[in-house]
Amino acid sequence: MKRSILTTLFLCAYIALSAQGYPFQNTSLPENERIRNLISLMTIDEKISCLSTRFTVPRLGIYGTRTIEGLHGLAYSGTANWAVKGPKASPTTTFPQAYGLAQTWDPELLRRIADWQATEARYLAQSKRFGTGGLIVFAPNADLGRDIRWGRTEECFGEDAFLNSVMVTAWVKGLQGDHPLYWKTASLMKHFLANSNENNRTYNSSDFDDRLFREYYSYPFWKGVVDGGSQCFMAAYNKYNGIPCTVHPVLRSVTMNEWGLRGIICTDGGAYRQLLTTHDYYPSLDIAAAECFKAGITVFLDNYRAPLQEALQSGLISMKEIDEAIYGNLRVLLKLGLMDDSPNNPYSNIGISDTIAPWTKPEAFELVREATGVRMLTARQ
């Protein structure tokens, strides 16, 4: 009889404890405490996995989110090899290219366009009909378009650092929203730094002094962080003063230590292995992986796992450094509301409580007309 009572009490206590969940799910706890708790619960393999573009820990109920391009509308479906195809494919609202949007000289219009884009991202990610979108948006492009021969000129807001910074800030604010705790989507700016030359762009060096760094090339990124609120960016392929941007000390010394960025710093696609192949900067991939961590990289858009495990086993990198890297990635999940089910998140019901796809609504067509009409009027002037 006593054993039965004790067993019952134990089960009740266990159920009550389970109902409370993990501390990282408790929204009343400080942000740092929640993230540290989650890291303490993760295995080594789970931590290494969270250095990819999908931060997911299914064992702990965290399913994360994908990344998506969004320079002038979500790049969701189509003919590209990364595009969503089949029954989950869908159109999205397309606006003028960023270079054209800059001609509006209207940061509030850009904020509204980015906000609409963020709504579509949430809808695609959360709707049962789709469920494959991404809440980490690769946008805006904060690079400066100094040479029309650059192959990605149309992605940026022009060559003027001030105009670019204003438009970048507006785009970041639109993507992330104005809630004090949660982001609508996460704005991941690109490509830091001075990535505006097409010829030999994977290994050439952009060389300039500290004044140009502060007042020109990094200025839009800085404003995107300190004024816009972005906590994410992508490092560029090229070198800056002879050092590949992927491992440049300014990632940590300036963007993290001075600007206060505590989120994602990712490589460009394939840039990690290009430290050996095009830059010829390191003798092996395990050393390259360790140096990426020391510089501040937190996400690899590349095949990194085996060399990283070798670097860990040989002592080139420590678990503490891995923990510090994934901290920023997990912080982004927390800001997106993907570490809890709080009713205070105003974006969690997009695509769930509403059933009308945003890109089919009259408001989408009106916003496109407004953006295109203002752009054409400005161009004529």
DRENDO-1510 file (C-alpha; in Angstrom, 1 decimal, always signed):
<recs>
REC; n; res; u; v; w
REC; 1; MET; +0.0; +0.0; +0.0 .
REC; 2; LYS; +2.8; +2.4; +1.0 .
REC; 3; ARG; +4.7; +1.5; -2.1 .
REC; 4; SER; +1.6; +2.2; -4.3 .
REC; 5; ILE; +1.2; +5.6; -2.6 .
REC; 6; LEU; +4.8; +6.5; -3.1 .
REC; 7; THR; +4.7; +5.4; -6.7 .
REC; 8; THR; +1.7; +7.6; -7.3 .
REC; 9; LEU; +3.3; +10.6; -5.7 .
REC; 10; PHE; +6.4; +10.1; -7.7 .
REC; 11; LEU; +4.4; +9.9; -11.0 .
REC; 12; CYS; +2.5; +13.0; -10.0 .
REC; 13; ALA; +5.7; +14.9; -9.3 .
REC; 14; TYR; +7.2; +13.7; -12.6 .
REC; 15; ILE; +4.2; +14.7; -14.6 .
REC; 16; ALA; +4.1; +18.2; -12.9 .
REC; 17; LEU; +7.8; +18.6; -13.6 .
REC; 18; SER; +7.4; +17.5; -17.2 .
REC; 19; ALA; +4.5; +20.0; -17.7 .
REC; 20; GLN; +6.8; +22.8; -16.7 .
REC; 21; GLY; +9.2; +22.0; -19.6 .
REC; 22; TYR; +12.8; +22.9; -19.8 .
REC; 23; PRO; +14.1; +26.2; -18.4 .
REC; 24; PHE; +14.9; +27.4; -21.9 .
REC; 25; GLN; +11.2; +27.4; -22.7 .
REC; 26; ASN; +10.4; +29.6; -19.7 .
REC; 27; THR; +9.9; +33.1; -21.2 .
REC; 28; SER; +10.1; +34.7; -17.7 .
REC; 29; LEU; +13.8; +33.8; -17.4 .
REC; 30; PRO; +16.6; +36.1; -18.8 .
REC; 31; GLU; +17.6; +35.5; -22.4 .
REC; 32; ASN; +21.1; +34.4; -21.4 .
REC; 33; GLU; +19.9; +31.9; -18.9 .
REC; 34; ARG; +17.5; +30.3; -21.4 .
REC; 35; ILE; +20.2; +30.0; -24.1 .
REC; 36; ARG; +22.8; +28.6; -21.7 .
REC; 37; ASN; +20.3; +26.1; -20.4 .
REC; 38; LEU; +19.6; +24.8; -23.9 .
REC; 39; ILE; +23.3; +24.5; -24.7 .
REC; 40; SER; +23.9; +22.5; -21.5 .
REC; 41; LEU; +21.3; +20.0; -22.6 .
REC; 42; MET; +22.7; +19.4; -26.1 .
REC; 43; THR; +25.0; +16.6; -27.2 .
REC; 44; ILE; +28.2; +17.2; -29.1 .
REC; 45; ASP; +26.6; +16.0; -32.4 .
REC; 46; GLU; +23.6; +18.4; -31.8 .
REC; 47; LYS; +25.9; +21.3; -31.3 .
REC; 48; ILE; +27.9; +20.6; -34.4 .
REC; 49; SER; +24.7; +20.2; -36.4 .
REC; 50; CYS; +23.6; +23.7; -35.2 .
REC; 51; LEU; +26.5; +25.2; -37.1 .
REC; 52; SER; +24.7; +24.5; -40.4 .
REC; 53; THR; +21.9; +26.7; -41.8 .
REC; 54; ARG; +19.3; +24.6; -40.0 .
REC; 55; PHE; +19.4; +25.0; -36.2 .
REC; 56; THR; +17.3; +22.1; -35.0 .
REC; 57; VAL; +17.3; +19.9; -31.9 .
REC; 58; PRO; +14.3; +17.6; -32.3 .
REC; 59; ARG; +15.1; +15.6; -29.1 .
REC; 60; LEU; +14.4; +18.8; -27.2 .
REC; 61; GLY; +11.5; +19.9; -29.3 .
REC; 62; ILE; +13.3; +22.5; -31.3 .
REC; 63; TYR; +12.8; +22.3; -35.1 .
REC; 64; GLY; +14.3; +25.6; -36.1 .
REC; 65; THR; +13.9; +27.2; -39.5 .
REC; 66; ARG; +15.4; +27.3; -42.9 .
REC; 67; THR; +17.1; +30.2; -44.7 .
REC; 68; ILE; +15.6; +32.0; -47.7 .
REC; 69; GLU; +16.7; +34.8; -50.1 .
REC; 70; GLY; +14.7; +38.0; -50.0 .
REC; 71; LEU; +16.3; +41.0; -51.7 .
REC; 72; HIS; +13.1; +42.2; -53.5 .
REC; 73; GLY; +10.6; +39.5; -52.6 .
REC; 74; LEU; +11.0; +35.9; -51.3 .
REC; 75; ALA; +13.0; +33.7; -53.7 .
REC; 76; TYR; +10.9; +30.6; -52.9 .
REC; 77; SER; +10.0; +28.6; -56.0 .
REC; 78; GLY; +11.2; +28.5; -59.6 .
REC; 79; THR; +13.8; +26.7; -61.8 .
REC; 80; ALA; +16.8; +27.1; -59.5 .
REC; 81; ASN; +18.2; +24.0; -57.8 .
REC; 82; TRP; +17.4; +25.4; -54.4 .
REC; 83; ALA; +13.8; +26.2; -55.2 .
REC; 84; VAL; +10.8; +24.6; -53.6 .
REC; 85; LYS; +9.0; +22.4; -56.2 .
REC; 86; GLY; +6.0; +20.1; -56.3 .
REC; 87; PRO; +2.8; +20.6; -54.3 .
REC; 88; LYS; +4.5; +23.0; -51.8 .
REC; 89; ALA; +5.7; +25.4; -54.6 .
REC; 90; SER; +4.1; +28.8; -54.6 .
REC; 91; PRO; +4.5; +32.3; -56.1 .
REC; 92; THR; +5.5; +35.2; -53.9 .
REC; 93; THR; +5.1; +38.9; -54.3 .
REC; 94; THR; +7.9; +40.4; -56.4 .
REC; 95; PHE; +9.0; +44.0; -56.1 .
REC; 96; PRO; +11.5; +46.0; -58.2 .
REC; 97; GLN; +15.1; +45.1; -57.7 .
REC; 98; ALA; +16.9; +46.7; -54.8 .
REC; 99; TYR; +18.7; +49.0; -57.1 .
REC; 100; GLY; +15.4; +50.3; -58.4 .
REC; 101; LEU; +13.8; +50.5; -54.9 .
REC; 102; ALA; +16.7; +52.8; -53.9 .
REC; 103; GLN; +15.5; +55.2; -56.5 .
REC; 104; THR; +12.3; +55.9; -54.5 .
REC; 105; TRP; +14.4; +57.6; -51.8 .
REC; 106; ASP; +11.6; +56.4; -49.5 .
REC; 107; PRO; +12.8; +54.4; -46.5 .
REC; 108; GLU; +9.3; +54.1; -45.1 .
REC; 109; LEU; +8.1; +52.4; -48.4 .
REC; 110; LEU; +11.0; +50.0; -48.2 .
REC; 111; ARG; +10.2; +49.2; -44.6 .
REC; 112; ARG; +6.6; +48.4; -45.6 .
REC; 113; ILE; +7.8; +46.2; -48.5 .
REC; 114; ALA; +10.2; +44.3; -46.2 .
REC; 115; ASP; +7.4; +43.9; -43.7 .
REC; 116; TRP; +5.1; +42.4; -46.3 .
REC; 117; GLN; +7.9; +40.1; -47.4 .
REC; 118; ALA; +8.3; +39.0; -43.7 .
REC; 119; THR; +4.6; +38.2; -43.5 .
REC; 120; GLU; +4.9; +36.0; -46.6 .
REC; 121; ALA; +7.9; +34.2; -45.0 .
REC; 122; ARG; +6.0; +33.5; -41.8 .
REC; 123; TYR; +3.0; +32.3; -43.8 .
REC; 124; LEU; +5.0; +29.9; -45.9 .
REC; 125; ALA; +6.9; +28.6; -42.9 .
REC; 126; GLN; +3.9; +28.1; -40.6 .
REC; 127; SER; +1.0; +27.2; -42.9 .
REC; 128; LYS; +0.1; +23.5; -43.0 .
REC; 129; ARG; -0.3; +23.9; -46.8 .
REC; 130; PHE; +3.4; +24.8; -47.2 .
REC; 131; GLY; +5.5; +24.6; -44.0 .
REC; 132; THR; +8.8; +24.8; -45.9 .
REC; 133; GLY; +9.7; +28.5; -45.8 .
REC; 134; GLY; +12.5; +30.2; -43.9 .
REC; 135; LEU; +12.5; +32.8; -41.2 .
REC; 136; ILE; +16.2; +33.7; -41.6 .
REC; 137; VAL; +16.2; +36.0; -44.7 .
REC; 138; PHE; +19.4; +36.6; -46.6 .
REC; 139; ALA; +18.7; +40.4; -47.0 .
REC; 140; PRO; +19.4; +43.2; -47.5 .
REC; 141; ASN; +22.6; +43.4; -49.5 .
REC; 142; ALA; +24.5; +46.1; -47.7 .
REC; 143; ASP; +27.4; +46.2; -50.2 .
REC; 144; LEU; +28.1; +49.3; -52.1 .
REC; 145; GLY; +27.7; +49.2; -55.9 .
REC; 146; ARG; +30.9; +51.0; -57.1 .
REC; 147; ASP; +31.4; +49.3; -60.4 .
REC; 148; ILE; +28.5; +48.5; -62.9 .
REC; 149; ARG; +30.5; +45.5; -64.1 .
REC; 150; TRP; +29.9; +43.9; -60.7 .
REC; 151; GLY; +27.5; +41.0; -61.3 .
REC; 152; ARG; +25.4; +41.8; -58.3 .
REC; 153; THR; +24.9; +45.5; -58.7 .
REC; 154; GLU; +21.1; +45.1; -58.9 .
REC; 155; GLU; +21.1; +43.5; -55.5 .
REC; 156; CYS; +22.4; +46.6; -53.6 .
REC; 157; PHE; +21.0; +50.1; -53.0 .
REC; 158; GLY; +23.8; +51.9; -54.9 .
REC; 159; GLU; +27.2; +53.4; -54.3 .
REC; 160; ASP; +26.4; +56.1; -51.8 .
REC; 161; ALA; +27.1; +55.0; -48.2 .
REC; 162; PHE; +24.5; +57.2; -46.6 .
REC; 163; LEU; +21.6; +56.3; -48.9 .
REC; 164; ASN; +22.6; +52.7; -48.7 .
REC; 165; SER; +22.7; +52.8; -44.9 .
REC; 166; VAL; +19.2; +54.4; -44.7 .
REC; 167; MET; +17.7; +51.9; -47.0 .
REC; 168; VAL; +19.4; +48.9; -45.3 .
REC; 169; THR; +18.2; +50.1; -41.9 .
REC; 170; ALA; +14.6; +50.4; -43.2 .
REC; 171; TRP; +14.7; +47.0; -44.8 .
REC; 172; VAL; +16.1; +45.4; -41.6 .
REC; 173; LYS; +13.3; +47.0; -39.5 .
REC; 174; GLY; +10.7; +45.8; -42.0 .
REC; 175; LEU; +11.9; +42.2; -41.9 .
REC; 176; GLN; +12.2; +42.1; -38.1 .
REC; 177; GLY; +9.2; +44.1; -37.0 .
REC; 178; ASP; +8.8; +46.4; -34.1 .
REC; 179; HIS; +7.9; +44.0; -31.3 .
REC; 180; PRO; +10.1; +44.5; -28.2 .
REC; 181; LEU; +10.8; +40.7; -27.7 .
REC; 182; TYR; +10.2; +38.8; -30.9 .
REC; 183; TRP; +11.3; +39.2; -34.5 .
REC; 184; LYS; +9.0; +38.6; -37.5 .
REC; 185; THR; +11.9; +37.3; -39.4 .
REC; 186; ALA; +15.7; +37.6; -38.9 .
REC; 187; SER; +17.5; +39.9; -41.3 .
REC; 188; LEU; +20.9; +38.5; -42.4 .
REC; 189; MET; +22.8; +41.2; -44.3 .
REC; 190; LYS; +25.4; +40.4; -46.9 .
REC; 191; HIS; +28.3; +40.4; -48.0 .
REC; 192; PHE; +30.7; +41.8; -45.4 .
REC; 193; LEU; +33.0; +43.4; -46.7 .
REC; 194; ALA; +33.8; +45.4; -49.9 .
REC; 195; ASN; +32.4; +42.7; -52.1 .
REC; 196; SER; +31.8; +44.8; -55.2 .
REC; 197; ASN; +34.2; +43.5; -57.8 .
REC; 198; GLU; +33.2; +40.7; -60.1 .
REC; 199; ASN; +36.6; +39.8; -61.6 .
REC; 200; ASN; +38.3; +37.1; -59.4 .
REC; 201; ARG; +35.8; +37.9; -56.7 .
REC; 202; THR; +36.4; +34.7; -54.7 .
REC; 203; TYR; +39.9; +35.6; -53.9 .
REC; 204; ASN; +40.8; +39.2; -54.9 .
REC; 205; SER; +41.7; +41.7; -52.2 .
REC; 206; SER; +39.9; +45.0; -51.5 .
REC; 207; ASP; +42.5; +47.3; -50.0 .
REC; 208; PHE; +41.8; +50.5; -48.1 .
REC; 209; ASP; +42.6; +52.4; -44.9 .
REC; 210; ASP; +40.6; +52.5; -41.6 .
REC; 211; ARG; +38.8; +55.7; -42.5 .
REC; 212; LEU; +37.3; +54.1; -45.6 .
REC; 213; PHE; +36.5; +51.0; -43.6 .
REC; 214; ARG; +34.6; +53.1; -41.0 .
REC; 215; GLU; +33.0; +55.8; -43.1 .
REC; 216; TYR; +32.3; +53.9; -46.3 .
REC; 217; TYR; +32.5; +50.2; -46.8 .
REC; 218; SER; +31.3; +49.0; -43.3 .
REC; 219; TYR; +29.0; +52.0; -42.7 .
REC; 220; PRO; +25.8; +50.4; -44.0 .
REC; 221; PHE; +26.4; +47.2; -42.1 .
REC; 222; TRP; +27.1; +49.2; -38.9 .
REC; 223; LYS; +23.8; +51.1; -39.3 .
REC; 224; GLY; +22.0; +47.9; -40.0 .
REC; 225; VAL; +23.2; +46.6; -36.7 .
REC; 226; VAL; +23.0; +49.6; -34.4 .
REC; 227; ASP; +20.0; +51.4; -35.9 .
REC; 228; GLY; +18.2; +48.6; -37.7 .
REC; 229; GLY; +18.7; +45.8; -35.1 .
REC; 230; SER; +20.1; +43.1; -37.4 .
REC; 231; GLN; +22.2; +40.5; -35.6 .
REC; 232; CYS; +23.2; +38.5; -38.6 .
REC; 233; PHE; +25.4; +38.9; -41.6 .
REC; 234; MET; +27.3; +36.9; -44.2 .
REC; 235; ALA; +31.0; +37.3; -44.7 .
REC; 236; ALA; +32.2; +37.9; -48.3 .
REC; 237; TYR; +34.3; +35.7; -50.5 .
REC; 238; ASN; +37.0; +38.3; -51.1 .
REC; 239; LYS; +40.0; +39.4; -49.0 .
REC; 240; TYR; +40.1; +42.7; -47.2 .
REC; 241; ASN; +43.7; +44.1; -47.0 .
REC; 242; GLY; +45.1; +40.6; -47.8 .
REC; 243; ILE; +43.0; +38.6; -45.3 .
REC; 244; PRO; +40.0; +36.5; -46.4 .
REC; 245; CYS; +36.8; +38.1; -45.0 .
REC; 246; THR; +35.7; +34.7; -43.8 .
REC; 247; VAL; +38.5; +34.7; -41.2 .
REC; 248; HIS; +39.2; +38.4; -40.9 .
REC; 249; PRO; +39.8; +39.7; -37.3 .
REC; 250; VAL; +37.3; +42.5; -37.8 .
REC; 251; LEU; +34.4; +40.0; -37.6 .
REC; 252; ARG; +35.0; +39.6; -33.9 .
REC; 253; SER; +37.0; +42.8; -33.0 .
REC; 254; VAL; +34.6; +45.2; -34.7 .
REC; 255; THR; +31.2; +43.7; -35.4 .
REC; 256; MET; +30.9; +41.7; -32.2 .
REC; 257; ASN; +33.0; +43.6; -29.7 .
REC; 258; GLU; +32.3; +47.1; -30.9 .
REC; 259; TRP; +28.9; +46.9; -32.5 .
REC; 260; GLY; +27.5; +44.4; -30.1 .
REC; 261; LEU; +26.4; +41.8; -32.7 .
REC; 262; ARG; +25.4; +38.5; -31.0 .
REC; 263; GLY; +23.8; +36.4; -33.6 .
REC; 264; ILE; +24.8; +34.7; -36.9 .
REC; 265; ILE; +28.0; +35.3; -38.8 .
REC; 266; CYS; +28.0; +32.9; -41.7 .
REC; 267; THR; +30.3; +32.0; -44.6 .
REC; 268; ASP; +29.2; +32.5; -48.1 .
REC; 269; GLY; +28.4; +29.4; -50.1 .
REC; 270; GLY; +31.5; +27.2; -50.3 .
REC; 271; ALA; +33.7; +30.0; -48.8 .
REC; 272; TYR; +35.0; +27.8; -46.0 .
REC; 273; ARG; +36.7; +25.3; -48.4 .
REC; 274; GLN; +37.8; +28.2; -50.7 .
REC; 275; LEU; +40.2; +29.2; -47.9 .
REC; 276; LEU; +42.2; +26.3; -49.3 .
REC; 277; THR; +41.2; +26.1; -52.9 .
REC; 278; THR; +41.1; +29.7; -54.1 .
REC; 279; HIS; +42.8; +31.7; -51.3 .
REC; 280; ASP; +45.4; +29.0; -50.6 .
REC; 281; TYR; +45.4; +30.5; -47.1 .
REC; 282; TYR; +45.6; +27.4; -44.9 .
REC; 283; PRO; +47.3; +24.0; -45.3 .
REC; 284; SER; +44.3; +21.9; -44.2 .
REC; 285; LEU; +40.5; +22.0; -43.6 .
REC; 286; ASP; +40.7; +21.3; -39.8 .
REC; 287; ILE; +43.0; +24.3; -39.3 .
REC; 288; ALA; +40.7; +26.4; -41.5 .
REC; 289; ALA; +37.7; +25.4; -39.4 .
REC; 290; ALA; +39.4; +26.4; -36.2 .
REC; 291; GLU; +40.4; +29.7; -37.6 .
REC; 292; CYS; +36.8; +30.4; -38.7 .
REC; 293; PHE; +35.7; +29.9; -35.1 .
REC; 294; LYS; +38.4; +32.2; -33.8 .
REC; 295; ALA; +37.4; +34.9; -36.2 .
REC; 296; GLY; +33.7; +34.7; -35.3 .
REC; 297; ILE; +32.0; +32.5; -37.9 .
REC; 298; THR; +29.0; +30.7; -36.4 .
REC; 299; VAL; +27.4; +29.1; -39.5 .
REC; 300; PHE; +29.0; +27.2; -42.4 .
REC; 301; LEU; +27.4; +27.2; -45.9 .
REC; 302; ASP; +29.6; +24.4; -46.8 .
REC; 303; ASN; +30.6; +20.8; -45.9 .
REC; 304; TYR; +32.3; +21.4; -42.6 .
REC; 305; ARG; +31.5; +18.5; -40.2 .
REC; 306; ALA; +34.3; +16.0; -40.6 .
REC; 307; PRO; +37.1; +18.7; -40.6 .
REC; 308; LEU; +35.5; +20.3; -37.6 .
REC; 309; GLN; +35.4; +17.1; -35.7 .
REC; 310; GLU; +39.1; +16.5; -36.5 .
REC; 311; ALA; +39.9; +20.0; -35.2 .
REC; 312; LEU; +38.0; +19.3; -32.0 .
REC; 313; GLN; +39.7; +15.9; -31.5 .
REC; 314; SER; +43.2; +17.4; -32.1 .
REC; 315; GLY; +42.6; +20.3; -29.7 .
REC; 316; LEU; +42.6; +23.0; -32.4 .
REC; 317; ILE; +39.2; +24.1; -31.1 .
REC; 318; SER; +37.5; +23.5; -27.8 .
REC; 319; MET; +33.9; +22.7; -26.9 .
REC; 320; LYS; +33.7; +26.1; -25.2 .
REC; 321; GLU; +34.4; +27.8; -28.5 .
REC; 322; ILE; +31.7; +25.7; -30.2 .
REC; 323; ASP; +29.3; +26.6; -27.4 .
REC; 324; GLU; +30.0; +30.3; -27.9 .
REC; 325; ALA; +29.5; +30.0; -31.6 .
REC; 326; ILE; +26.1; +28.3; -31.4 .
REC; 327; TYR; +25.0; +30.7; -28.7 .
REC; 328; GLY; +24.4; +33.4; -31.3 .
REC; 329; ASN; +22.6; +31.0; -33.6 .
REC; 330; LEU; +20.3; +29.9; -30.8 .
REC; 331; ARG; +19.7; +33.5; -29.8 .
REC; 332; VAL; +18.3; +34.0; -33.3 .
REC; 333; LEU; +15.9; +31.1; -32.7 .
REC; 334; LEU; +14.9; +32.6; -29.4 .
REC; 335; LYS; +14.1; +36.0; -31.0 .
REC; 336; LEU; +12.0; +34.3; -33.7 .
REC; 337; GLY; +10.0; +32.6; -30.9 .
REC; 338; LEU; +11.1; +29.1; -31.9 .
REC; 339; MET; +12.3; +28.2; -28.4 .
REC; 340; ASP; +8.8; +28.6; -26.8 .
REC; 341; ASP; +5.1; +28.8; -27.5 .
REC; 342; SER; +4.4; +32.1; -25.9 .
REC; 343; PRO; +1.1; +33.7; -26.7 .
REC; 344; ASN; +2.9; +37.1; -26.6 .
REC; 345; ASN; +4.5; +36.4; -29.9 .
REC; 346; PRO; +2.4; +38.4; -32.4 .
REC; 347; TYR; +3.8; +36.5; -35.4 .
REC; 348; SER; +3.2; +32.9; -34.4 .
REC; 349; ASN; -0.3; +32.7; -35.9 .
REC; 350; ILE; +0.5; +34.0; -39.3 .
REC; 351; GLY; -0.4; +31.2; -41.8 .
REC; 352; ILE; -2.4; +29.4; -39.0 .
REC; 353; SER; -5.3; +31.6; -38.0 .
REC; 354; ASP; -5.5; +33.2; -41.4 .
REC; 355; THR; -6.1; +31.1; -44.6 .
REC; 356; ILE; -5.7; +33.6; -47.4 .
REC; 357; ALA; -2.2; +33.6; -48.9 .
REC; 358; PRO; -0.7; +37.2; -48.6 .
REC; 359; TRP; +0.5; +37.2; -52.2 .
REC; 360; THR; -3.1; +36.9; -53.4 .
REC; 361; LYS; -4.5; +39.8; -51.4 .
REC; 362; PRO; -5.3; +43.2; -53.0 .
REC; 363; GLU; -2.9; +44.9; -50.5 .
REC; 364; ALA; +0.0; +43.0; -52.2 .
REC; 365; PHE; -0.9; +44.2; -55.7 .
REC; 366; GLU; -1.4; +47.8; -54.4 .
REC; 367; LEU; +2.0; +47.8; -52.7 .
REC; 368; VAL; +3.7; +46.6; -55.9 .
REC; 369; ARG; +2.0; +49.3; -57.9 .
REC; 370; GLU; +3.0; +51.9; -55.4 .
REC; 371; ALA; +6.7; +50.7; -55.4 .
REC; 372; THR; +6.8; +50.5; -59.2 .
REC; 373; GLY; +5.0; +53.7; -59.8 .
REC; 374; VAL; +7.2; +55.7; -57.4 .
REC; 375; ARG; +10.3; +54.2; -58.9 .
REC; 376; MET; +9.2; +55.0; -62.5 .
REC; 377; LEU; +8.3; +58.6; -61.5 .
REC; 378; THR; +11.6; +59.1; -59.8 .
REC; 379; ALA; +13.4; +57.7; -62.8 .
REC; 380; ARG; +11.7; +60.1; -65.2 .
REC; 381; GLN; +12.6; +63.1; -63.1 .
</recs>
